[in-house]
């Protein structure tokens, strides 16, 4: 299975300040169809996961533009330009290029 | 609007069986592969199974092979997960999710508790 490793595991951030989460995969994520099925999920407290970013940098419909994704190869980053109260939760990177889909350990974003 | 609603979670004894359902609406269910993903209490997300559009192809994580079976009824727009020989470590919230290259829509989950 592909291993996804996130850092940091906890990120206390003041309101209005930026946040950044990194994720590294144990192998490349390019599918045979040429796409890279890497995504970021948000899980607010008591809620199911929600897709934020897909195929490295595409924002899912309804996702605010303060969220952005970047990266290539095996290293990826999620950035929040200005953290808002509603951004509190756990963020997961995941790959669905290969079965089983695998997820990072999760990064808890909280307000400082 | 895409909607996925899981049901069937319950308290079950070790060694017991359970069937989960995932009712889909708002999209053409028969044209998408579908996942089951689980999350143990306070833990992260783990892939369980994946099934093709017509259910003829299935994949399972190693830790559920031989115990869990995924199926679907496209006429009823419903995905199922048949779980048997349940263990305490199967205790988790089980989510169904639509596969669109990535897992783009998730249900709210159903809780399975395996305990005597």
Interface residues (C-beta under 8 A of the other chain):
Chain A: X31 X35 X37 X39 X41 X47 X48 X49 X50 X51 X54 X55 X60 X92 X94 X96 X99 X100 X101 X102 X103 X104 X105 X106
Chain B: X35 X37 X44 X45 X46 X47 X48 X50 X59 X61 X95 X99 X101 X102 X103 X104 X105 X106 X107 X108 X109
